[in-house]
């Protein structure tokens, strides 16, 4: 068996250069991992399918024992060329895989978990059709082999597989059932539409992803074979974990044609050829733009997990808010380089007749010749200016307290503008050279804090994207301990909350007055304090019930007696603009 696998390995390695050349003579990928055992394949991350790709390192992995079991050992060129096609044509990159799955999920309501399988079948159609028609590879024979090898007593293929094979039979003008396709008149019509879709969108495959998923949706609804993984399609899931380990940038944006692209192909005039009002209206609707909206964190998480990205909800949230914050950050600071006030000697040059007599450097001239000859041995000094050393500015550190009580959204599920504003300000502070301490708080014993003032982005964002959702009680002890003594580096204290911030002025667990602790923090911090609060714009005017008047009275006292700069934010979305202005004011050198 080992000798047979060794011979097969050499045979497939010899086919690799040919497979690369099928796409282009300039195609360059690392050599494939040809696994000679199931254990080796599992170590490479391959399970279930006989081949897979990894977009992270542009690799192809093949399970040779499963290839032999399926009787496909003579199709090395075809299978390798197909896997290369996933790197070259579809999806091609992790970013396109994220975009593809987003469109598939939108077209598969309640069945979003099957988007990776549908996406895999979809991209296979484009790759296989191109390889058969343009390179004359035996792609149809692979499906014939699988159909011939299917045991007679095996369960009937599901409707998804029947439709999928019938699409191939239409594409390649084969007899019905030759590859295992079949079905009634309705299935034949849908198979024709599917084949038309592949040809019409051959050079724009991303645009038709939602249409293909919509075509398959009714078959998925009542197809238990496909849902339970009993169809032969399970052997072709070669992009299931393709994006594992890849960067996740670019997956947040909802593209212009994504939302309205989930239409049935019969409503696409380019595919159906129909020219009636209903089709025209539907096609026009599909072209409307969604306005560049952004996904919610939970939706991004589902797309990334479907792509094989192995991250927790918290880790995904960290990446989500970092990417959303980037366009709003201050620029990296640049230091001016003024010229020094004193001229610096740079060297000597000849003194010639006609130059000012005072310019002669007699010492250097005599050193060159004890008998100076004007214009021959006489020299003068040359002076210039060089950049002076810039005076270092001491950056102001940031001490940020973010409310995470029950009135605030969970950053890991829905967009939290508190977390987003905190990310913008914290990352801007890091760019300016400051250190940042973040405290997330809710109830008395619900506190999460960075280990002091740090410059670690992941650590800071990890705290910002946490969530408690409990009662409201400001952690007075954190403020007390941070400013027990005067800081060597100035720190600005920032509070992001709502009216619950006034719990900061209650007594702490030791009986100390919150007012005294707040005053000491402002004094020992040395750089002032700001409150961004979700309260009424006219909070400092008389009005409201007694409870609100008491709260607003505390805020007025904090502003007037201790110097807190209080910003009323009418809705949490306004925090983003506050964060941008705050960062510009505190972390951009004038």
C-alpha positions in Angstrom: 0.0 0.0 0.0 2.8 2.4 0.9 4.5 1.7 -2.5 1.2 2.3 -4.3 0.8 5.6 -2.5 4.4 6.6 -3.2 3.8 5.9 -6.9 0.6 7.9 -6.9 2.3 10.7 -5.1 5.0 11.0 -7.8 2.3 10.8 -10.5 0.4 13.7 -9.0 3.5 15.7 -8.4 4.4 15.4 -12.0 0.9 16.7 -12.9 1.3 19.8 -10.8 3.3 21.9 -13.3 0.8 21.0 -16.0 -2.1 22.0 -13.7 -0.5 25.4 -13.1 0.1 25.9 -16.8 -3.6 25.3 -17.5 -4.3 28.7 -15.9 -1.2 30.6 -17.0 2.5 29.9 -17.5 3.1 32.6 -14.9 1.0 30.9 -12.2 3.0 30.4 -9.0 1.8 28.5 -6.0 3.6 26.4 -3.4 3.7 22.7 -4.1 0.6 20.7 -3.0 0.5 18.7 0.2 -0.3 15.2 -1.0 -1.3 13.3 2.1 -0.7 9.5 2.0 -2.8 8.8 5.1 -6.0 10.1 6.8 -4.0 11.1 9.8 -1.7 13.3 7.7 -4.7 14.8 6.0 -6.4 15.6 9.3 -3.2 17.3 10.5 -3.4 19.5 7.5 -7.0 20.4 8.4 -8.6 18.2 5.7 -11.6 16.1 6.7 -14.5 14.8 4.6 -13.5 16.1 1.2 -10.7 14.6 -0.9 -9.1 18.0 -1.4 -9.1 21.5 0.0 -7.4 24.9 -0.4 -5.9 27.3 2.2 -6.0 31.0 1.3 -3.7 31.9 4.2 -0.6 30.3 2.6 -2.1 29.6 -0.9 -1.9 25.9 -0.5 -3.6 22.8 -1.9 -4.1 19.7 0.2 -5.2 16.3 -1.2 -6.3 13.2 0.7 -4.8 10.5 -1.6 -6.4 7.5 0.2 -9.9 9.0 -0.3 -9.0 9.8 -3.9 -8.2 6.1 -4.4 -11.4 5.0 -2.5 -13.5 7.1 -4.9 -11.6 5.8 -8.0 -10.2 9.2 -9.0 -6.5 8.4 -8.9 -6.2 8.9 -12.7 -7.5 12.5 -12.5 -4.6 14.2 -10.9 -4.3 16.9 -13.5 -8.1 17.7 -13.4 -8.3 17.8 -9.6 -5.2 19.8 -9.1 -6.2 22.3 -11.8 -9.6 22.6 -10.1 -8.0 23.4 -6.7 -5.7 26.0 -8.4 -8.8 27.5 -9.9 -10.1 28.3 -6.4 -6.9 30.3 -5.9 -7.0 32.0 -9.3 -10.6 32.5 -10.2 -13.1 31.9 -7.3 -13.0 32.8 -4.6 -9.3 33.8 -5.1 -8.9 35.6 -1.8 -10.2 35.7 1.8 -11.9 39.0 1.1 -13.8 37.6 -1.8 -14.7 34.5 0.2 -16.2 36.8 2.9 -18.2 38.8 0.3 -19.4 35.6 -1.4 -20.7 34.1 1.9 -22.4 37.3 2.8 -24.4 37.3 -0.4 -25.2 33.6 0.0 -26.4 34.0 3.6 -28.7 36.9 2.6 -30.3 34.7 0.0 -30.8 31.7 2.3 -33.1 32.9 5.1 -33.4 30.3 8.0 -30.9 28.1 6.1 -27.8 30.4 6.4 -25.7 27.6 7.9 -25.6 26.0 4.4 -24.1 29.0 2.8 -20.6 27.5 2.7 -21.8 24.4 0.9 -23.8 26.4 -1.6 -20.9 28.8 -2.2 -18.6 25.8 -2.8 -20.9 24.3 -5.4 -21.3 27.7 -7.0 -17.6 28.4 -7.5 -17.0 24.8 -8.7 -19.4 25.4 -11.5 -17.4 28.4 -12.9 -14.1 26.6 -12.5 -15.2 23.2 -14.0 -16.9 24.8 -16.9 -13.9 26.8 -17.8 -11.5 23.9 -17.4 -13.6 21.6 -19.7 -14.4 24.2 -22.4 -11.1 26.1 -22.5 -8.6 23.4 -21.4 -10.5 20.3 -22.6 -9.9 18.6 -19.2 -12.0 15.5 -18.2 -14.2 17.3 -15.6 -17.4 15.5 -16.7 -15.6 12.1 -16.3 -15.1 12.8 -12.6 -18.8 13.1 -12.0 -19.5 10.0 -14.2 -17.0 8.1 -12.1 -18.8 9.1 -8.9 -22.2 8.2 -10.3 -20.9 4.8 -11.5 -19.3 4.1 -8.2 -22.5 4.9 -6.2 -23.8 1.7 -4.6 -27.1 0.5 -5.9 -28.5 0.2 -2.4 -27.3 3.7 -1.4 -30.0 6.3 -0.6 -31.2 8.3 -3.6 -29.4 11.6 -4.2 -31.1 14.7 -2.8 -32.8 17.2 -4.9 -30.0 19.7 -4.6 -27.5 17.2 -6.1 -30.0 16.2 -8.8 -30.4 19.9 -9.8 -26.6 20.5 -9.6 -25.8 17.6 -11.9 -28.6 18.6 -14.3 -26.9 22.1 -14.5 -23.7 20.5 -15.6 -25.5 18.3 -18.1 -27.0 21.5 -19.6 -23.7 23.3 -19.6 -21.9 20.5 -21.4 -24.8 19.3 -23.5 -25.0 15.9 -22.1 -27.9 13.4 -21.9 -30.2 13.8 -19.0 -29.0 11.5 -16.2 -25.6 11.0 -17.7 -23.9 12.6 -14.6 -26.7 11.7 -12.2 -29.0 14.6 -12.9 -32.7 14.2 -13.1 -36.0 15.4 -11.8 -39.3 16.8 -13.1 -40.1 19.6 -15.5 -39.7 22.2 -12.8 -36.2 21.0 -12.0 -35.3 20.9 -15.7 -36.3 24.6 -16.0 -34.3 25.6 -12.9 -31.3 23.6 -14.2 -31.5 25.5 -17.5 -31.7 28.8 -15.6 -28.7 27.7 -13.5 -26.6 26.9 -16.6 -27.6 30.2 -18.2 -26.5 32.0 -15.0 -23.0 30.4 -15.1 -22.5 31.4 -18.7 -23.9 35.0 -18.5 -21.9 35.8 -15.3 -18.8 33.9 -16.2 -16.7 37.1 -15.9 -18.7 38.6 -13.0 -19.4 35.6 -10.8 -19.7 37.6 -7.6 -22.7 39.6 -8.8 -24.8 36.4 -9.4 -24.1 34.7 -6.1 -27.4 35.7 -4.5 -29.3 34.5 -7.6 -27.7 31.1 -7.5 -28.5 30.7 -3.8 -32.1 31.8 -4.4 -32.3 29.2 -7.1 -31.2 26.4 -4.7 -33.3 27.6 -1.7 -36.5 25.7 -2.4 -34.6 22.5 -3.0 -32.7 23.0 0.3 -35.9 23.5 2.2 -37.1 19.9 1.7 -33.8 18.2 0.9 -32.9 16.0 3.9 -30.1 14.3 2.0 -28.2 17.5 1.4 -28.9 18.9 4.9 -27.6 15.7 6.6 -24.5 15.6 4.3 -25.5 12.4 2.5 -25.1 13.7 -1.0 -21.9 13.2 -3.0 -21.4 16.9 -2.7 -19.8 16.3 0.7 -16.7 15.2 -1.1 -16.4 18.5 -2.9 -16.3 20.9 0.1 -12.8 22.1 -0.7 -13.4 25.7 0.4 -15.2 25.0 3.7 -12.3 26.3 5.9 -10.5 28.2 3.1 -10.1 31.4 5.1 -8.9 29.9 8.4 -6.2 32.2 9.9 -6.7 35.0 7.4 -7.1 38.7 8.2 -10.7 39.8 8.4 -10.5 43.3 7.0 -13.0 44.3 4.4 -15.9 42.0 5.6 -17.9 44.8 7.4 -19.1 46.7 4.4 -22.5 45.8 2.9 -22.0 46.2 -0.9 -24.3 48.2 -3.1 -25.8 45.2 -4.9 -25.7 42.7 -2.1 -29.0 43.3 -0.4 -31.1 43.3 -3.6 -29.1 40.7 -5.5 -30.9 37.8 -3.8 -33.5 37.4 -6.6 -34.5 34.3 -8.6 -32.7 34.0 -11.9 -36.0 34.0 -13.8 -36.4 37.7 -12.7 -33.0 38.6 -14.2 -33.6 39.6 -17.8 -29.9 38.8 -18.7 -30.5 35.2 -17.7 -34.1 34.5 -18.6 -34.3 36.6 -21.7 -37.9 37.6 -20.8 -38.9 41.2 -21.5 -42.0 42.0 -19.5 -42.7 44.6 -16.9 -42.4 42.3 -13.9 -39.0 41.1 -14.9 -37.9 44.6 -15.7 -39.0 46.0 -12.4 -37.3 43.1 -10.5 -34.1 43.6 -12.3 -34.1 47.3 -11.7 -34.8 46.7 -8.1 -31.7 44.5 -7.9 -29.6 47.3 -9.2 -30.5 49.7 -6.4 -27.8 50.6 -4.0 -27.9 49.9 -0.3 -26.0 53.0 0.6 -22.7 51.5 1.9 -24.2 50.3 5.2 -22.1 48.3 7.7 -22.9 44.9 9.3 -23.7 44.3 12.9 -20.9 42.5 14.9 -23.0 39.3 15.2 -23.5 39.2 11.4 -19.8 39.7 10.7 -19.1 36.9 13.2 -21.4 34.5 11.4 -19.7 35.3 8.0 -16.2 34.8 9.4 -17.1 31.5 11.1 -18.7 30.2 7.9 -15.4 31.0 6.2 -13.4 28.9 8.6 -12.1 31.8 10.7 -11.6 30.3 14.2 -12.3 33.3 16.5 -14.5 33.8 19.6 -17.3 36.4 19.6 -15.1 38.6 21.7 -12.1 38.3 19.4 -14.3 39.1 16.4 -15.7 42.2 18.2 -12.1 43.4 18.8 -11.4 43.3 15.1 -14.8 44.8 14.2 -14.3 47.9 16.3 -10.6 48.3 15.4 -11.6 48.4 11.7 -14.5 50.7 12.2 -12.4 53.1 14.2 -9.5 53.4 11.7 -11.1 56.0 9.3 -11.7 58.3 12.3 -8.3 58.2 13.9 -6.0 61.2 14.1 -3.0 61.2 11.8 0.2 59.9 13.0 2.1 62.9 14.6 5.0 64.4 12.7 7.8 66.3 14.4 9.0 69.6 12.9 12.7 69.9 12.3 13.7 73.6 12.8 17.1 74.8 11.8 19.6 75.5 14.5 20.1 79.1 15.4 24.0 78.9 15.3 25.8 78.5 12.0 27.7 75.2 11.8 31.1 74.9 10.0 30.9 72.5 7.1 34.3 72.8 5.5 36.8 74.9 3.5 36.7 76.4 0.0 39.2 78.4 -2.0 39.4 82.1 -1.3 39.9 83.9 -4.6 40.9 87.5 -5.5 37.8 89.6 -5.4 36.3 87.8 -2.3 36.0 89.8 0.9 39.3 89.9 2.7 37.7 89.2 6.0 36.6 85.7 4.7 40.2 84.4 4.6 40.9 81.7 7.3 44.6 82.6 7.8 45.3 79.7 10.1 44.1 77.1 7.6 45.8 79.0 4.7 49.2 79.0 6.5 48.8 75.4 7.3 48.5 74.7 3.6 51.5 76.9 2.7 53.8 79.0 4.9 53.8 81.6 2.2 50.2 82.4 1.2 49.6 83.0 -2.5 46.3 84.8 -2.9 43.8 82.8 -5.0 46.0 79.7 -4.9 46.7 78.6 -1.3 44.2 80.9 0.5 41.0 79.3 1.8 37.9 80.4 3.6 35.4 78.6 5.9 32.0 77.5 4.7 29.0 77.6 7.1 25.6 76.0 7.0 22.6 75.2 9.2 21.5 71.7 10.3 18.2 70.6 11.8 17.9 71.2 15.5 16.7 68.6 18.0 13.0 69.0 18.5 11.8 69.5 22.1 10.0 66.3 23.3 6.4 67.0 24.3 5.1 65.0 27.2 1.9 63.2 25.9 -1.2 63.3 28.0 -2.3 59.8 29.0 -6.0 58.7 28.8 -8.0 57.2 31.7 -11.3 56.1 30.2 -14.3 54.8 32.1 -17.1 53.2 29.9 -20.6 52.3 31.1 -21.6 48.7 30.5 -24.9 48.5 32.4 -28.2 47.1 31.2 -29.1 50.3 29.3 -26.1 49.9 27.0 -25.9 47.6 23.9 -23.7 44.4 23.9 -20.7 45.3 21.6 -20.4 41.7 20.6 -23.9 41.5 19.2 -24.9 45.0 18.0 -23.0 48.1 17.2 -22.1 49.9 20.4 -21.2 53.5 19.8 -19.8 53.6 23.3 -17.3 51.0 22.4 -16.7 52.5 18.9 -16.1 56.0 20.4 -13.8 54.5 23.0 -11.9 52.7 20.3 -11.5 55.9 18.2 -10.2 57.9 21.2 -8.0 55.2 22.6 -6.3 54.4 19.3 -5.8 58.1 18.6 -4.2 58.5 22.0 -1.8 55.6 21.2 -0.9 57.2 17.9 0.1 60.4 19.8 2.4 58.4 22.1 0.0 58.3 25.2 -0.7 55.4 27.4 -4.3 54.3 28.0 -6.2 52.8 30.9 -9.7 51.5 30.2 -12.3 50.6 32.9 -15.5 48.9 31.9 -18.1 49.0 34.6 -21.7 48.2 35.5 -22.6 47.0 39.1 -20.5 47.2 42.2 -18.7 44.0 41.5 -18.8 44.1 37.7 -15.6 45.8 36.7 -13.1 45.0 34.0 -9.9 47.0 33.7 -6.6 47.0 31.8 -3.6 46.4 34.0 -2.8 50.1 34.5 -1.9 52.5 31.7 -0.8 50.4 28.7 0.0 50.7 25.0 -1.4 47.3 23.9 -4.2 47.7 21.4 -5.7 44.2 21.8 -5.7 44.6 25.6 -7.5 48.0 25.4 -10.0 46.8 22.8 -10.6 43.6 24.7 -11.9 45.6 27.7 -13.9 48.0 25.5 -15.7 45.2 23.8 -16.6 43.3 27.0 -20.2 43.5 28.4 -21.9 43.1 31.8 -25.5 44.4 31.3 -26.2 44.7 35.0 -27.2 47.4 37.4 -25.5 50.9 37.5 -22.8 51.6 40.1 -19.7 53.5 39.2 -16.4 51.8 40.5 -15.3 54.5 42.8 -12.5 52.4 44.2 -10.8 52.3 40.7 -10.7 56.1 40.6 -9.5 56.2 44.2 -6.7 53.8 43.7 -5.6 55.3 40.4 -5.2 58.8 41.8 -4.1 58.0 45.4 -0.9 60.0 44.7 -0.1 62.6 42.0 0.9 61.0 38.7 4.3 61.7 37.1 2.6 61.8 33.7 -0.5 63.9 33.3 -3.7 62.0 32.6 -7.1 63.1 31.2 -10.1 61.3 32.7 -12.9 60.5 30.3 -16.3 59.2 31.3 -18.7 57.7 28.7 -22.1 57.0 30.2 -25.5 58.4 30.8 -27.2 59.9 33.9 -25.9 56.9 35.9 -22.5 58.5 36.0 -23.7 60.4 39.1 -23.2 57.2 41.1 -19.6 58.3 41.0 -20.3 60.8 43.7 -21.8 58.2 46.2 -19.8 56.9 49.1 -17.3 54.1 48.4 -17.0 50.8 50.3 -14.7 52.5 52.9 -17.2 55.3 53.6 -15.2 57.9 51.6 -17.1 60.6 49.8 -17.2 60.2 46.0 -17.0 64.0 45.7 -13.7 64.0 47.5 -12.4 61.1 45.4 -13.4 62.9 42.2 -11.8 66.1 43.3 -8.6 64.4 44.2 -8.6 62.5 40.8 -8.9 65.8 38.9 -6.1 67.3 40.9 -3.7 64.3 40.8 -4.5 63.5 37.1 -3.3 67.0 36.2 -5.0 67.2 32.8 -8.7 67.7 33.5 -11.7 65.5 32.9 -14.5 65.1 30.4 -18.0 63.5 30.6 -19.7 62.4 27.4 -23.2 61.6 28.6 -26.5 60.5 26.9 -28.6 63.2 28.5 -30.9 66.0 27.4 -29.2 68.8 25.6 -30.8 71.3 28.0 -29.7 69.4 31.1 -28.3 72.5 32.8 -31.7 74.3 32.6 -34.3 73.9 35.3 -37.0 71.3 34.4 -37.9 67.7 34.7 -39.0 65.7 37.7 -37.2 65.9 41.1 -35.1 62.8 40.4 -33.7 64.3 37.2 -33.2 67.7 38.8 -31.1 66.0 41.5 -29.0 64.3 38.8 -28.5 67.4 36.8 -27.8 69.3 40.0 -24.9 66.9 40.7 -23.6 67.4 37.2 -23.7 71.2 37.5 -21.8 70.9 40.8 -19.2 68.7 39.2 -18.8 71.2 36.3 -18.7 74.3 38.5 -16.7 73.1 41.5 -14.3 70.5 40.0 -14.0 71.6 36.3 -15.5 68.6 34.6 -16.2 69.3 30.9 -19.7 67.9 30.3 -20.9 67.0 26.8 -24.6 66.1 26.3 -25.1 63.5 23.6 -28.6 63.3 22.4 -28.2 59.8 21.0 -25.4 57.3 21.2 -24.7 57.6 17.4 -23.5 61.1 18.2 -20.7 59.7 20.3 -18.7 59.0 17.1 -18.6 62.7 16.2 -17.7 63.5 19.8 -14.8 61.0 19.7 -13.5 62.5 16.5 -13.5 66.1 17.9 -12.2 65.0 21.3 -9.2 63.2 19.6 -8.5 66.2 17.4 -8.5 68.5 20.4 -6.3 66.4 22.7 -4.1 64.3 20.4 -3.2 66.6 17.5 -0.3 69.0 18.0 -1.2 72.6 17.2 
